[in-house]
Amino acid sequence: MHKNAGLLSESGKQSGNELLWDDTRVFLAIARVGTLSGAAKMLGLGLATASRRLERLEAALGVALFTRNQGGHSLTDDGAALVSRAEALELAGHAFGAAGQGRTEQVAGHVRLATAQGLADHLIIPALPELLGSNPALTVEVVTGVTTVNLHRRDADLAIRMVRPERGNVSIRRLGVLGFGLYASLGYLSRHPASERTTSLEADDFIGWSEGQQHLPAAQWLERTLRGRPCRLIATTLSAQLAAARAGLGMAVLPHFLARIHGLARIRDDIGCDQPIWLAVHADLAHSRRVRIVADFLGDLVLRRATQLR
């Protein structure tokens, strides 16, 4: 890291340029949302003002905090190393303001959560009113498509994953288990009655995963079961699999709780596809109050729904 980067937590000056908290707020906002325009909107600033403050901060520190590309702003190594220090300033600022106004410190700030689409749509987002209602100064961003999210690069602050992260500077906690079974719609079953169904399911149609998802337990179960027989439909997302099953296009391996919500009939229960639910938090943020309160909320949510999820 550049020798001047550490000055964010020291005297606050470098080469005669004063480090201002407003500039650091812009840095944190861009790090969290990934774009200058998004950060400006979050802070209620004009785009030119946000850009000017970022340039002033980089000049004061003597380092480039972001690389600019078509997708937005990505943290440089120097920038990533400074996020936790900037967040310490943010927490101190909130505490100072709370003390000055004679009130209890509120949880404030932005938290970026990466998770699977099915968990986001049917488990996490429906429960967020409880969390946000109790913490009016907290904002949450939910990012799906987690194959592209890397906590180590700070693409997100925390993640709910079905696969245990093996690398990166992350703190990991197992929350529970997500159970899977084989399901079909009542319409499909009316056209394929149980009397015609063999143990091998050789006369049935299936909804499967594309080549890019063959590492999934559901895809591997289908490969073993079908033994080279093609699926009736291939889909790349769980939401598409669910929609196809509801439309009666075939049987699909789905989470129990999703299938129950949508009235699908269970064909087989224990097919060996259950997956642990992991909570991963960037290690530098493990003690951040805004991140911790979201992590604790998610842990409690999975615990309360344990029976339905299995």
TIPAFI-120046 format. One line per 2 residues: for each residue x, y, z of N, C-alpha, C. Coordinates in nm, 3 decimals. Atoms other than C-alpha are relative to their C-alpha. Example, Ala and Ser with C-alpha at 12.3 -4.5 7.8 and 13.67 -1.06 7.14 Angstrom:
<lummis>
0.089,-0.119,0.000,1.230,-0.450,0.780,0.090,0.120,0.000  -0.082,-0.119,-0.006,1.367,-0.106,0.714,-0.077,0.109,0.073
</lummis>
This chain:
<lummis>
0.084,-0.120,0.000,0.000,0.000,0.000,0.088,0.125,0.000  -0.075,-0.125,0.006,0.118,0.355,-0.071,0.025,0.053,0.140
-0.040,-0.042,-0.135,0.300,0.506,0.225,-0.091,0.106,0.059  0.085,-0.107,-0.052,0.055,0.798,0.248,-0.140,-0.047,0.037
0.139,0.044,-0.019,-0.259,0.583,0.262,-0.038,-0.012,0.146  0.031,0.016,-0.142,-0.233,0.527,0.635,-0.035,0.129,0.069
0.024,-0.128,-0.066,-0.276,0.899,0.705,-0.147,0.027,0.023  0.142,-0.023,-0.023,-0.653,0.867,0.697,-0.036,-0.007,0.147
0.031,0.013,-0.142,-0.647,0.766,1.063,0.096,0.077,0.089  -0.096,-0.073,-0.080,-0.366,0.997,1.171,-0.031,0.149,0.001
0.016,-0.144,-0.019,-0.323,1.371,1.144,-0.107,0.061,-0.089  0.102,-0.055,0.087,-0.567,1.416,0.855,0.054,0.095,-0.103
-0.055,-0.090,0.101,-0.325,1.616,0.639,0.112,-0.069,-0.075  -0.109,0.050,0.081,-0.094,1.531,0.352,0.023,0.100,-0.110
-0.038,-0.098,0.102,0.090,1.771,0.127,-0.086,0.125,0.008  0.075,-0.124,-0.017,-0.110,2.059,0.272,-0.148,-0.012,-0.030
0.142,0.018,0.030,-0.446,1.912,0.170,-0.070,-0.063,0.119  0.070,0.051,-0.117,-0.690,1.864,0.456,-0.098,-0.109,-0.040
0.096,0.107,0.021,-0.886,1.540,0.470,-0.131,0.037,0.068  0.130,-0.039,-0.052,-1.254,1.621,0.513,-0.090,-0.123,0.012
0.089,0.113,-0.019,-1.516,1.382,0.650,-0.098,-0.014,-0.115  0.093,0.007,0.113,-1.753,1.472,0.365,0.061,-0.073,-0.118
-0.068,0.071,0.108,-1.493,1.344,0.119,0.005,-0.149,0.029  -0.005,0.141,-0.038,-1.458,1.020,0.312,-0.136,-0.065,-0.014
0.135,0.053,0.019,-1.836,0.974,0.306,-0.024,-0.037,-0.146  0.014,0.030,0.142,-1.825,0.989,-0.073,0.077,-0.127,-0.034
-0.080,0.120,0.023,-1.546,0.730,-0.076,-0.074,-0.125,0.047  0.072,0.115,-0.053,-1.748,0.493,0.145,-0.124,-0.032,-0.084
0.122,0.023,0.078,-2.066,0.540,-0.058,0.033,-0.067,-0.134  -0.040,0.062,0.128,-1.887,0.457,-0.386,0.044,-0.144,0.023
-0.046,0.136,-0.031,-1.721,0.154,-0.225,-0.120,-0.093,0.021  0.116,0.083,-0.032,-2.065,0.029,-0.118,-0.093,-0.023,-0.118
0.096,0.016,0.110,-2.275,0.091,-0.429,0.068,-0.025,-0.134  -0.075,0.035,0.120,-2.005,0.064,-0.695,-0.002,0.101,-0.112
0.003,-0.102,0.104,-2.085,0.377,-0.896,0.000,0.138,0.064  -0.001,-0.138,-0.048,-2.029,0.750,-0.857,-0.141,0.057,0.002
0.137,-0.052,0.006,-2.386,0.829,-0.964,-0.085,-0.056,0.113  0.075,0.061,-0.110,-2.529,0.582,-0.711,0.038,0.059,0.134
-0.047,-0.060,-0.124,-2.314,0.729,-0.434,-0.056,0.141,0.016  0.052,-0.137,-0.005,-2.421,1.083,-0.523,-0.148,-0.001,0.038
0.143,0.010,-0.031,-2.787,0.978,-0.512,-0.021,-0.037,0.146  0.013,0.044,-0.139,-2.741,0.803,-0.177,0.024,0.114,0.096
-0.038,-0.109,-0.090,-2.582,1.113,-0.023,-0.077,0.128,-0.026  0.074,-0.121,0.033,-2.815,1.363,-0.188,0.089,0.110,-0.057
-0.094,-0.095,0.059,-2.529,1.529,-0.379,-0.016,0.004,-0.151  -0.012,-0.004,0.144,-2.485,1.645,-0.734,0.117,-0.086,-0.045
-0.106,0.087,0.051,-2.269,1.422,-0.952,0.135,0.072,-0.003  -0.126,-0.076,0.007,-2.009,1.696,-1.002,0.059,0.020,0.139
-0.048,-0.018,-0.137,-1.987,1.757,-0.626,0.063,-0.129,0.052  -0.055,0.128,-0.045,-1.937,1.387,-0.552,0.133,-0.030,-0.068
-0.124,0.024,0.074,-1.670,1.361,-0.823,0.112,0.088,0.053  -0.099,-0.094,-0.050,-1.491,1.669,-0.692,0.052,-0.045,0.138
-0.043,0.045,-0.134,-1.485,1.532,-0.335,0.087,-0.124,-0.008  -0.085,0.119,0.016,-1.345,1.199,-0.451,0.139,0.040,-0.049
-0.129,-0.046,0.052,-1.072,1.372,-0.649,0.081,0.069,0.109  -0.069,-0.071,-0.108,-0.989,1.590,-0.348,0.057,-0.099,0.101
-0.047,0.101,-0.094,-0.961,1.284,-0.121,0.120,-0.075,-0.056  -0.111,0.072,0.062,-0.736,1.098,-0.366,0.125,0.088,-0.005
-0.114,-0.091,0.002,-0.517,1.406,-0.398,0.062,0.015,0.139  -0.050,-0.014,-0.136,-0.490,1.441,-0.021,0.078,-0.124,0.044
-0.065,0.125,-0.040,-0.396,1.075,0.023,0.119,-0.036,-0.088  -0.107,0.032,0.093,-0.173,1.056,-0.282,-0.012,-0.139,-0.060
0.023,0.132,0.057,-0.329,0.728,-0.400,-0.128,0.002,-0.082  0.125,0.022,0.072,-0.592,0.615,-0.648,-0.083,-0.098,0.081
0.085,0.085,-0.082,-0.883,0.470,-0.450,-0.085,-0.095,-0.082  0.084,0.082,0.087,-1.078,0.329,-0.745,0.061,-0.008,-0.139
-0.021,0.006,0.144,-1.030,0.208,-1.098,-0.135,0.025,-0.065  0.125,-0.032,0.068,-1.293,0.342,-1.337,-0.016,-0.091,-0.122
0.028,0.082,0.117,-1.457,0.114,-1.593,-0.145,0.019,-0.039  0.137,-0.018,0.049,-1.782,0.080,-1.786,-0.103,-0.040,0.104
0.094,0.046,-0.100,-1.944,-0.103,-1.496,-0.008,0.089,0.122  0.001,-0.088,-0.116,-1.861,0.170,-1.244,0.138,0.017,0.060
-0.125,-0.021,-0.072,-1.589,0.206,-0.980,0.033,-0.125,0.082  -0.048,0.115,-0.077,-1.386,-0.084,-0.837,0.115,0.044,0.089
-0.105,-0.038,-0.094,-1.166,-0.047,-0.531,0.137,-0.049,-0.046  -0.138,0.043,0.016,-0.792,-0.053,-0.582,0.044,-0.068,0.130
-0.051,0.060,-0.123,-0.578,-0.240,-0.329,0.012,0.105,0.109  -0.011,-0.108,-0.097,-0.506,0.094,-0.160,-0.138,0.039,0.054
0.135,-0.036,-0.043,-0.876,0.178,-0.154,-0.062,-0.103,0.091  0.056,0.107,-0.083,-0.978,-0.161,-0.014,0.061,0.001,0.140
-0.067,-0.002,-0.130,-0.720,-0.126,0.264,-0.050,0.113,0.088  0.044,-0.116,-0.078,-0.872,0.206,0.370,-0.147,-0.004,0.040
0.143,0.002,-0.028,-1.239,0.104,0.384,-0.028,-0.015,0.149  0.028,0.023,-0.143,-1.228,-0.029,0.740,0.035,0.123,0.084
-0.036,-0.121,-0.075,-1.052,0.290,0.860,-0.105,0.110,-0.022  0.104,-0.099,0.028,-1.308,0.508,0.686,-0.128,-0.034,0.076
0.119,0.042,-0.074,-1.586,0.303,0.847,0.016,0.028,0.149  -0.023,-0.034,-0.140,-1.425,0.356,1.186,-0.030,0.149,0.023
0.033,-0.142,-0.009,-1.449,0.731,1.122,-0.152,0.021,-0.005  0.144,-0.011,0.013,-1.812,0.686,1.018,-0.069,-0.035,0.132
0.059,0.041,-0.128,-1.898,0.499,1.338,0.027,0.104,0.108  -0.033,-0.102,-0.100,-1.716,0.758,1.547,-0.085,0.125,-0.021
0.083,-0.116,0.029,-1.909,1.033,1.371,-0.143,-0.018,0.048  0.136,0.027,-0.047,-2.243,0.867,1.442,-0.007,0.005,0.153
-0.001,0.000,-0.147,-2.149,0.813,1.806,0.012,0.141,0.054  -0.018,-0.138,-0.044,-2.034,1.175,1.840,-0.131,0.078,-0.013
0.127,-0.070,0.020,-2.360,1.302,1.692,-0.106,-0.043,0.099  0.098,0.051,-0.096,-2.568,1.078,1.914,0.025,0.055,0.140
-0.033,-0.052,-0.133,-2.381,1.187,2.226,-0.034,0.148,0.011  0.026,-0.143,-0.001,-2.413,1.551,2.129,-0.147,0.033,0.011
0.143,-0.024,-0.005,-2.789,1.518,2.094,-0.066,-0.068,0.118  0.052,0.062,-0.121,-2.824,1.322,2.417,-0.092,-0.117,-0.026
0.087,0.114,0.029,-2.975,1.013,2.255,0.086,-0.124,-0.022  -0.069,0.126,0.022,-2.885,0.647,2.214,0.046,-0.010,-0.145
-0.054,0.013,0.135,-2.665,0.573,1.912,-0.086,-0.092,-0.085  0.075,0.080,0.093,-2.863,0.447,1.616,0.095,-0.072,-0.095
-0.075,0.067,0.106,-2.740,0.196,1.363,-0.029,0.073,-0.129  0.016,-0.076,0.123,-2.681,0.391,1.045,0.100,-0.046,-0.103
-0.091,0.035,0.109,-2.524,0.329,0.707,-0.064,-0.095,-0.099  0.046,0.084,0.110,-2.553,0.106,0.404,0.066,-0.137,0.008
-0.052,0.137,-0.003,-2.514,-0.274,0.397,-0.036,-0.068,-0.131  0.022,0.070,0.127,-2.473,-0.474,0.076,0.004,-0.151,0.025
0.015,0.143,-0.025,-2.596,-0.834,0.103,-0.012,-0.075,-0.132  0.008,0.086,0.118,-2.533,-1.097,-0.165,-0.065,-0.132,0.040
0.067,0.126,-0.031,-2.760,-1.400,-0.174,-0.063,-0.057,-0.126  0.066,0.065,0.112,-2.946,-1.641,-0.400,-0.137,0.063,-0.024
0.127,-0.062,0.036,-3.253,-1.517,-0.586,-0.117,-0.057,0.080  0.111,0.063,-0.071,-3.486,-1.770,-0.423,-0.008,0.041,0.145
-0.002,-0.043,-0.140,-3.376,-1.679,-0.071,-0.035,0.148,0.012  0.030,-0.143,-0.003,-3.393,-1.308,-0.151,-0.150,0.026,-0.015
0.140,-0.029,0.032,-3.743,-1.315,-0.300,-0.098,-0.054,0.103  0.101,0.069,-0.079,-3.914,-1.557,-0.064,0.032,-0.011,0.149
-0.035,0.010,-0.142,-3.725,-1.543,0.267,0.047,0.134,0.056  -0.066,-0.116,-0.060,-3.510,-1.234,0.321,-0.079,0.129,-0.020
0.068,-0.127,0.026,-3.692,-0.946,0.151,-0.134,0.010,0.072  0.126,-0.012,-0.076,-4.035,-1.030,0.302,0.021,0.029,0.148
-0.025,-0.023,-0.143,-3.870,-1.012,0.646,0.067,0.134,0.028  -0.076,-0.124,-0.021,-3.682,-0.683,0.591,-0.079,0.113,0.066
0.071,-0.108,-0.072,-3.963,-0.453,0.710,0.026,0.000,0.150  -0.028,0.011,-0.143,-3.895,-0.581,1.062,0.135,0.063,0.033
-0.135,-0.053,-0.024,-3.523,-0.497,1.039,0.005,0.151,-0.025  -0.010,-0.142,0.037,-3.559,-0.160,0.864,-0.094,0.086,0.083
0.090,-0.075,-0.086,-3.854,-0.057,1.076,0.062,0.033,0.134  -0.068,-0.023,-0.129,-3.638,-0.091,1.388,0.126,0.083,-0.015
-0.125,-0.073,0.025,-3.341,0.084,1.224,-0.021,0.096,-0.117  0.037,-0.090,0.109,-3.467,0.381,1.021,0.118,0.064,-0.072
-0.116,-0.062,0.064,-3.114,0.509,0.947,0.084,-0.103,-0.077  -0.072,0.108,0.069,-3.005,0.175,0.796,-0.059,-0.020,-0.139
0.044,0.036,0.134,-3.022,0.099,0.423,0.066,-0.131,-0.041  -0.048,0.132,0.040,-2.981,-0.245,0.266,-0.011,-0.014,-0.151
0.000,0.033,0.142,-2.888,-0.345,-0.088,0.012,-0.152,-0.012  -0.001,0.145,0.019,-2.969,-0.704,-0.193,0.049,-0.030,-0.141
-0.061,0.034,0.128,-2.750,-0.843,-0.472,-0.018,-0.149,-0.024  0.015,0.141,0.034,-2.846,-1.171,-0.642,0.096,-0.035,-0.112
-0.099,0.045,0.095,-2.647,-1.379,-0.885,0.135,-0.008,0.067  -0.117,-0.005,-0.087,-2.386,-1.455,-0.621,0.125,-0.062,-0.060
-0.120,0.056,0.060,-2.151,-1.639,-0.856,0.097,0.111,-0.040  -0.086,-0.110,0.042,-2.020,-1.295,-0.957,0.046,0.087,0.117
-0.029,-0.084,-0.116,-1.988,-1.160,-0.603,0.118,-0.056,0.078  -0.120,0.039,-0.073,-1.654,-1.169,-0.423,0.013,0.090,0.123
-0.010,-0.081,-0.122,-1.647,-1.055,-0.060,0.139,0.056,0.018  -0.137,-0.046,-0.017,-1.270,-1.027,-0.065,0.027,0.127,-0.080
-0.014,-0.121,0.081,-1.296,-0.767,-0.343,-0.093,0.110,0.048  0.098,-0.092,-0.056,-1.566,-0.593,-0.135,-0.115,0.027,-0.097
0.120,-0.011,0.082,-1.836,-0.657,-0.396,-0.124,0.004,0.088  0.110,-0.003,-0.097,-2.061,-0.706,-0.091,0.060,-0.003,0.140
-0.047,0.002,-0.139,-2.033,-0.671,0.286,-0.017,-0.137,0.064  0.025,0.134,-0.052,-2.184,-1.009,0.367,-0.081,-0.077,-0.102
0.070,0.084,0.097,-2.337,-1.304,0.183,-0.062,-0.120,0.068  0.062,0.127,-0.037,-2.574,-1.594,0.235,0.025,-0.095,-0.116
-0.040,0.091,0.107,-2.437,-1.888,0.039,-0.032,-0.145,0.036  0.023,0.143,-0.018,-2.508,-2.256,-0.014,0.131,-0.079,-0.004
-0.131,0.064,0.007,-2.140,-2.335,-0.068,0.094,0.073,0.095  -0.089,-0.061,-0.099,-1.887,-2.272,0.210,0.119,0.066,-0.069
-0.117,-0.067,0.059,-1.631,-2.009,0.103,0.129,-0.059,0.055  -0.127,0.061,-0.043,-1.283,-2.161,0.111,0.115,0.098,0.000
-0.109,-0.097,0.009,-1.078,-1.853,0.035,-0.052,0.141,0.030  0.037,-0.139,-0.023,-1.072,-1.484,0.110,0.002,0.035,0.148
-0.006,-0.053,-0.135,-1.059,-1.268,0.419,-0.142,0.014,0.056  0.139,-0.001,-0.042,-1.402,-1.367,0.549,-0.019,-0.077,0.130
0.044,0.071,-0.120,-1.567,-1.473,0.873,-0.123,-0.083,-0.039  0.103,0.093,0.048,-1.794,-1.778,0.821,-0.078,-0.058,0.117
0.087,0.058,-0.102,-2.090,-1.906,1.021,-0.109,-0.082,-0.068  0.107,0.085,0.054,-2.327,-2.194,0.947,-0.130,0.035,0.070
0.128,-0.044,-0.056,-2.688,-2.084,0.993,-0.102,-0.113,0.009  0.101,0.105,0.003,-2.888,-2.395,0.906,0.014,-0.084,-0.124
0.001,0.089,0.116,-2.986,-2.631,0.626,-0.120,0.035,-0.088  0.107,-0.018,0.097,-3.189,-2.578,0.309,-0.029,-0.135,-0.063
0.037,0.131,0.050,-3.377,-2.895,0.219,-0.057,0.004,-0.141  0.046,0.011,0.139,-3.453,-3.006,-0.139,-0.075,-0.131,-0.021
0.072,0.120,0.039,-3.693,-3.256,-0.292,-0.036,0.008,-0.147  0.045,0.005,0.139,-3.835,-3.359,-0.628,-0.148,0.036,-0.004
0.135,-0.055,0.002,-4.154,-3.168,-0.716,-0.055,0.011,-0.141  0.070,-0.021,0.127,-4.411,-3.135,-0.991,-0.133,0.067,0.028
0.131,-0.065,-0.015,-4.733,-2.944,-1.052,-0.110,-0.104,-0.006  0.115,0.090,0.007,-5.074,-3.101,-1.014,-0.042,-0.023,-0.145
0.031,0.016,0.142,-5.129,-3.038,-1.384,0.088,-0.104,-0.067  -0.092,0.100,0.056,-4.821,-3.238,-1.475,-0.039,-0.139,0.048
0.031,0.131,-0.056,-4.922,-3.523,-1.243,-0.131,-0.055,-0.057  0.125,0.049,0.060,-5.270,-3.539,-1.398,0.026,-0.061,-0.137
-0.037,0.055,0.131,-5.104,-3.609,-1.733,0.095,-0.118,0.013  -0.095,0.109,-0.024,-4.851,-3.850,-1.578,-0.038,-0.065,0.134
0.049,0.058,-0.127,-5.043,-4.051,-1.315,0.102,-0.093,0.064  -0.094,0.081,-0.077,-4.861,-4.241,-1.043,0.003,-0.144,-0.047
0.005,0.139,0.046,-4.975,-4.573,-1.189,0.096,-0.026,-0.115  -0.092,0.016,0.112,-4.746,-4.508,-1.488,0.144,0.030,0.038
-0.132,-0.044,-0.041,-4.449,-4.394,-1.284,0.080,-0.119,0.053  -0.088,0.107,-0.047,-4.163,-4.641,-1.241,0.098,0.055,0.102
-0.098,-0.040,-0.101,-3.898,-4.636,-0.970,0.109,0.086,-0.060  -0.108,-0.075,0.066,-3.644,-4.504,-1.220,-0.045,0.131,-0.061
0.058,-0.123,0.057,-3.879,-4.226,-1.336,0.033,0.016,-0.148  -0.046,-0.005,0.139,-3.784,-4.315,-1.692,-0.104,0.056,-0.096
0.104,-0.052,0.089,-4.119,-4.207,-1.836,-0.032,0.148,0.029  0.031,-0.138,-0.040,-4.114,-3.863,-1.672,0.090,0.102,-0.069
-0.076,-0.113,0.053,-4.000,-3.526,-1.801,0.065,0.076,0.116  -0.074,-0.070,-0.105,-3.744,-3.323,-1.609,0.042,0.139,-0.045
-0.053,-0.135,0.022,-3.634,-2.964,-1.578,0.141,0.001,0.060  -0.139,0.013,-0.044,-3.256,-2.945,-1.556,0.079,0.129,-0.009
-0.092,-0.113,-0.003,-2.960,-2.714,-1.524,0.093,-0.003,-0.121  -0.094,-0.009,0.112,-2.725,-2.592,-1.797,0.138,-0.048,0.043
-0.135,0.049,-0.028,-2.360,-2.696,-1.821,0.071,0.082,0.105  -0.067,-0.087,-0.096,-2.249,-2.398,-1.615,-0.040,-0.024,0.143
0.047,0.027,-0.135,-2.445,-2.524,-1.313,0.011,-0.148,0.039  -0.009,0.143,-0.026,-2.342,-2.890,-1.319,0.067,-0.034,0.133
-0.058,0.023,-0.132,-2.159,-2.848,-0.988,-0.106,-0.005,0.110  0.105,-0.004,-0.101,-2.492,-2.805,-0.807,-0.045,-0.141,0.035
0.049,0.134,-0.038,-2.616,-3.105,-0.605,-0.123,-0.043,-0.078  0.121,0.034,0.076,-2.951,-3.089,-0.789,0.036,-0.047,-0.139
-0.042,0.039,0.135,-2.779,-3.107,-1.128,0.068,-0.136,0.001  -0.069,0.129,-0.010,-2.564,-3.398,-1.015,-0.100,-0.113,0.027
0.103,0.101,-0.024,-2.871,-3.587,-0.884,-0.072,-0.033,-0.131  0.067,0.022,0.128,-3.042,-3.539,-1.220,0.088,-0.082,-0.095
-0.091,0.074,0.089,-2.735,-3.665,-1.405,0.003,-0.149,0.037  0.000,0.140,-0.043,-2.728,-3.981,-1.194,-0.134,-0.069,-0.031
0.133,0.058,0.019,-3.103,-4.033,-1.230,-0.033,-0.022,-0.147  0.037,0.007,0.141,-3.139,-3.966,-1.601,0.096,-0.087,-0.082
-0.099,0.086,0.067,-2.819,-4.151,-1.705,0.005,0.025,-0.151  -0.016,-0.037,0.140,-2.779,-3.963,-2.030,-0.126,0.043,-0.070
0.125,-0.042,0.062,-3.146,-3.900,-2.103,-0.013,0.152,0.013  0.005,-0.147,-0.008,-3.201,-3.531,-2.189,-0.118,0.050,0.080
0.111,-0.065,-0.069,-3.412,-3.299,-1.980,-0.095,0.063,-0.101  0.100,-0.062,0.087,-3.731,-3.162,-2.128,0.028,0.149,-0.018
-0.031,-0.143,0.002,-3.622,-2.809,-2.040,0.126,0.025,0.081  -0.121,-0.042,-0.070,-3.290,-2.655,-1.938,-0.018,0.146,0.043
0.009,-0.137,-0.050,-3.281,-2.339,-1.721,0.124,0.033,0.081  -0.124,-0.043,-0.067,-3.002,-2.136,-1.561,-0.023,0.064,0.136
0.027,-0.060,-0.131,-3.178,-1.996,-1.253,-0.106,-0.082,0.073  0.099,0.070,-0.081,-3.382,-2.138,-0.967,-0.139,0.055,-0.026
0.131,-0.060,0.026,-3.665,-1.893,-1.041,-0.058,-0.053,-0.131  0.048,0.057,0.126,-3.685,-2.025,-1.398,-0.039,-0.145,0.017
0.035,0.139,-0.029,-3.683,-2.384,-1.270,-0.138,-0.007,0.066  0.128,-0.003,-0.071,-3.970,-2.300,-1.036,-0.114,0.034,-0.096
0.105,-0.039,0.096,-4.168,-2.128,-1.314,-0.033,-0.114,-0.095  0.021,0.112,0.092,-4.119,-2.426,-1.545,-0.077,-0.113,0.068
0.071,0.104,-0.073,-4.235,-2.670,-1.277,-0.146,0.039,0.019  0.138,-0.048,-0.018,-4.543,-2.458,-1.206,-0.079,-0.007,-0.130
0.066,0.006,0.130,-4.619,-2.453,-1.579,-0.026,-0.144,-0.045  0.026,0.139,0.032,-4.624,-2.834,-1.579,0.091,-0.059,-0.105
-0.091,0.048,0.103,-4.323,-2.880,-1.805,0.079,-0.123,0.043  -0.072,0.117,-0.046,-4.172,-3.151,-1.589,0.024,0.007,0.149
-0.038,0.003,-0.140,-4.032,-3.243,-1.250,0.127,0.081,0.020  -0.119,-0.080,-0.030,-3.772,-3.025,-1.080,0.044,-0.025,0.143
-0.055,0.006,-0.135,-3.543,-3.046,-0.780,-0.003,0.140,0.056  0.023,-0.135,-0.053,-3.650,-2.750,-0.565,0.010,0.000,0.151
0.007,-0.011,-0.147,-3.617,-2.623,-0.208,-0.142,-0.027,0.048  0.132,0.034,-0.053,-3.902,-2.758,0.003,-0.085,0.124,0.024
0.082,-0.115,-0.039,-4.010,-2.415,0.126,-0.055,0.072,-0.122  0.049,-0.065,0.121,-4.038,-2.273,-0.227,-0.111,-0.081,-0.065
0.102,0.086,0.060,-4.231,-2.571,-0.358,-0.131,0.006,0.077  0.122,-0.008,-0.081,-4.476,-2.552,-0.068,-0.072,0.132,-0.022
0.061,-0.131,0.022,-4.533,-2.180,-0.119,-0.083,0.001,-0.128  0.065,-0.005,0.131,-4.632,-2.243,-0.482,-0.088,-0.122,-0.028
0.098,0.107,0.013,-4.847,-2.550,-0.421,0.043,-0.117,-0.087  -0.048,0.114,0.078,-4.628,-2.808,-0.594,-0.008,-0.128,0.083
0.012,0.130,-0.066,-4.662,-3.177,-0.514,0.137,-0.065,0.013  -0.128,0.065,-0.024,-4.370,-3.363,-0.361,-0.003,-0.144,-0.051
-0.012,0.135,0.054,-4.264,-3.674,-0.550,0.097,-0.082,0.082  -0.099,0.065,-0.085,-3.955,-3.760,-0.351,0.055,0.101,0.099
-0.044,-0.090,-0.108,-3.831,-3.615,-0.024,0.151,-0.001,0.015  -0.143,0.006,-0.029,-3.482,-3.727,0.073,0.076,-0.048,-0.122
-0.074,0.037,0.121,-3.281,-3.717,-0.248,0.149,0.035,0.013  -0.142,-0.025,-0.024,-2.949,-3.620,-0.092,0.052,0.131,-0.055
-0.041,-0.130,0.056,-2.944,-3.261,-0.221,-0.005,0.114,0.101  0.007,-0.106,-0.100,-2.984,-3.072,0.107,0.134,0.073,0.008
-0.121,-0.081,-0.004,-2.736,-2.786,0.140,0.005,0.086,0.126  -0.013,-0.090,-0.116,-2.599,-2.596,0.442,-0.014,0.145,-0.044
0.012,-0.145,0.025,-2.673,-2.225,0.464,0.113,0.069,0.075  -0.116,-0.065,-0.059,-2.357,-2.024,0.526,-0.016,0.151,-0.002
-0.010,-0.146,-0.005,-2.325,-1.664,0.637,0.147,0.037,-0.004  -0.139,-0.044,0.014,-2.001,-1.506,0.520,0.004,0.153,0.011
-0.015,-0.144,-0.022,-1.892,-1.160,0.637,0.146,0.036,-0.025  -0.138,-0.046,0.019,-1.585,-0.969,0.522,0.061,0.024,0.137
-0.061,-0.002,-0.134,-1.346,-1.002,0.816,0.021,0.141,0.053  -0.022,-0.137,-0.045,-1.272,-0.629,0.826,-0.129,0.065,0.052
0.129,-0.058,-0.039,-1.645,-0.567,0.882,-0.068,-0.079,0.112  0.063,0.088,-0.099,-1.708,-0.836,1.144,-0.045,0.076,0.125
0.036,-0.077,-0.119,-1.723,-0.573,1.421,-0.071,0.131,-0.034  0.077,-0.117,0.040,-1.904,-0.307,1.218,-0.143,-0.016,0.050
0.133,0.014,-0.062,-2.230,-0.236,1.399,-0.109,-0.016,-0.105  0.104,0.009,0.103,-2.434,-0.188,1.080,0.000,-0.138,-0.065
-0.008,0.133,0.060,-2.308,-0.516,0.934,-0.041,-0.107,0.100  0.031,0.099,-0.102,-2.337,-0.704,1.261,-0.150,-0.011,0.024
0.143,0.006,-0.028,-2.701,-0.610,1.310,-0.074,-0.071,-0.113  0.060,0.072,0.112,-2.788,-0.737,0.960,0.034,-0.148,0.009
-0.042,0.140,-0.014,-2.586,-1.056,1.015,-0.079,-0.070,0.110  0.076,0.060,-0.110,-2.759,-1.120,1.349,-0.147,-0.020,-0.038
0.140,0.012,0.045,-3.099,-1.055,1.193,-0.017,-0.120,-0.092  0.008,0.113,0.092,-3.029,-1.307,0.914,0.014,-0.133,0.073
-0.016,0.122,-0.078,-2.906,-1.566,1.161,-0.126,-0.037,0.076  0.123,0.024,-0.074,-3.218,-1.527,1.372,-0.113,-0.039,-0.093
0.104,0.031,0.098,-3.440,-1.537,1.061,0.007,-0.147,-0.043  -0.017,0.139,0.042,-3.296,-1.869,0.943,-0.034,-0.094,0.115
0.031,0.083,-0.116,-3.322,-2.010,1.296,-0.151,-0.010,0.021  0.144,0.001,-0.020,-3.687,-1.908,1.324,-0.074,-0.079,-0.108
0.063,0.071,0.112,-3.766,-2.062,0.984,0.061,-0.137,-0.025  -0.075,0.125,0.020,-3.555,-2.375,1.034,-0.090,-0.115,-0.044
0.090,0.110,0.032,-3.852,-2.613,1.021,-0.049,0.010,-0.145  0.049,-0.018,0.138,-3.988,-2.464,0.696,0.111,-0.021,-0.102
-0.110,0.010,0.095,-3.645,-2.451,0.531,0.046,-0.142,-0.021  -0.042,0.139,0.014,-3.578,-2.819,0.595,-0.111,-0.086,-0.059
</lummis>
